[in-house]
Amino acid sequence: MSNISKDVLNTVKRRTGKTINQKDIQDVASGVSPSTIKSEQQLRNLIKQVSKMAGVPVSDATMKELVSAIKKSGLNASNMESMINTMLGKK
């Protein structure tokens, strides 16, 4: 998890100039389960948590795009940074 967290932290800092605590990312990630990926409401809550942590608003269109992409591919180490990039790239 620490490599993922460092990638996410670096991405957020690079895109927003804001620093997110590694423990906060780990706390959010620890709450993600296979059922989270299947539930649109849980995915929306997860995206909102990360958005709030980063201090970056996520539009409804971006939210829909993220939910769809996560449901199709699942949320794993290889696409977590991609999700963060999408969130930070589209406000």
Secondary structure, 3 states (H helix, E strand, C coil): CHHHHHHHHHHHHHHHCCCCCHHHHHHHHHCCCHHHHHCHHHHHHHHHHHHHHHCCCCCHHHHHHHHHHHHHHCCCHHHHHHHHHHHHHCC
